[in-house]
Amino acid sequence: MAIVADTNLAMIRGDTYAFGVEIEGLDQDLETAFFSCKKSANDTGYIFQKTITDGISKVNTGTYRVRIAPEDTKDIEAGSYRYDLQIGVNGDVYTVLKGELMITEDITREV
């Protein structure tokens, strides 16, 4: 498994955003998975984080779905954020995606 460097994503603040990730050579379930988002890589706190029990789900062997829920982004400032997707399998840790998450302003907001 190798890192996929700087895969940029874009979404609208307060919307649902989901994408699939296929991990080549994975023939068993992940032990851990974290999709972590920060304003900058050096920040100590997360803007939000998705896990294998909250937002990351198995589609089939080797394929997972990451879902960012509306409440994860509805109250944050539109802008550029850093993210990565780190997985754990067989006691090993791999970063399989990383890059910029561009969150653009929403026009329609529920009242």
Phi, psi and omega per residue, in radians:
M1 nan 2.365 -3.100
A2 -2.215 2.749 3.118
I3 -1.281 2.491 2.995
V4 -1.858 1.816 -2.988
A5 -1.410 2.460 2.977
D6 0.838 1.067 2.991
T7 -1.640 1.878 -3.065
N8 -1.482 2.465 -3.140
L9 -2.165 2.701 3.087
A10 -2.444 2.466 3.121
M11 -2.619 2.941 3.091
I12 -1.756 2.321 -3.138
R13 -0.925 2.294 3.072
G14 1.441 -0.006 3.081
D15 -1.683 2.833 2.977
T16 -1.367 2.392 3.076
Y17 -2.346 2.206 -3.139
A18 -2.391 2.548 3.088
F19 -2.625 2.722 3.128
G20 -1.744 2.625 3.089
V21 -2.281 2.144 3.069
E22 -1.816 2.173 -3.091
I23 -1.836 1.874 -3.094
E24 -1.117 2.411 3.087
G25 1.409 0.068 -3.135
L26 -1.571 1.999 -3.115
D27 -2.030 0.347 3.086
Q28 -2.587 2.965 3.132
D29 -1.250 2.606 3.037
L30 -1.204 2.521 3.025
E31 -1.451 -0.684 3.104
T32 -2.475 2.736 3.003
A33 -2.729 2.330 3.140
F34 -2.362 2.109 2.947
F35 -1.795 1.902 -3.029
S36 -1.991 2.390 -3.117
C37 -2.218 2.269 3.120
K38 -2.352 2.782 3.049
K39 -1.125 -0.776 3.034
S40 -2.448 2.751 -3.063
A41 -1.039 -0.483 -3.087
N42 -1.501 -0.136 3.119
D43 -1.087 2.588 3.129
T44 -1.536 -0.452 -3.130
G45 -1.836 2.684 3.113
Y46 -1.589 2.536 2.934
I47 -1.204 -0.807 2.962
F48 -2.792 2.820 3.094
Q49 -2.507 2.347 3.090
K50 -1.882 2.553 -3.107
T51 -2.298 3.068 -3.138
I52 -1.119 -0.322 3.104
T53 -1.845 -0.064 -3.106
D54 -2.580 1.409 3.032
G55 1.963 -0.302 3.086
I56 -1.999 2.128 -3.082
S57 -2.293 2.614 3.131
K58 -1.355 2.281 3.056
V59 -1.636 -0.884 2.994
N60 -2.827 -3.101 -3.082
T61 -0.989 2.116 3.111
G62 1.494 -0.104 -3.119
T63 -2.177 2.275 -3.135
Y64 -2.263 2.734 3.122
R65 -2.042 2.269 3.058
V66 -1.834 2.214 -3.138
R67 -2.125 2.098 3.032
I68 -1.701 2.083 -3.076
A69 -1.455 2.728 3.131
P70 -0.930 -0.697 -3.105
E71 -1.183 -0.301 3.118
D72 -1.217 -0.501 -3.033
T73 -2.189 -0.090 -2.976
K74 -1.073 -0.479 -3.075
D75 -1.944 0.237 3.130
I76 -1.733 2.790 3.139
E77 -1.270 2.388 3.046
A78 -1.062 2.466 3.137
G79 2.822 -2.888 -3.092
S80 -1.770 2.291 -3.131
Y81 -2.235 2.793 3.095
R82 -1.821 2.518 3.120
Y83 -2.481 2.816 2.868
D84 -2.593 2.806 3.059
L85 -2.109 1.949 -3.100
Q86 -1.959 2.331 -3.138
I87 -2.125 2.755 3.065
G88 -2.249 2.304 3.117
V89 -2.653 2.347 -3.132
N90 0.966 0.582 3.140
G91 1.383 -0.054 3.105
D92 -1.699 2.712 3.132
V93 -2.138 2.319 3.138
Y94 -2.327 2.413 2.948
T95 -1.684 1.964 -3.028
V96 -1.736 -0.327 3.064
L97 -2.515 2.573 2.978
K98 -2.797 2.744 3.110
G99 2.793 -2.677 -3.115
E100 -1.815 2.355 3.005
L101 -1.914 1.895 3.126
M102 -1.577 2.098 3.105
I103 -1.907 1.995 -3.120
T104 -1.663 2.782 -3.105
E105 -1.165 2.608 3.059
D106 -1.663 2.621 3.114
I107 -1.719 -0.869 3.130
T108 -1.556 2.228 3.070
R109 -2.235 2.375 3.068
E110 -1.185 2.518 -3.129
V111 -1.715 nan nan
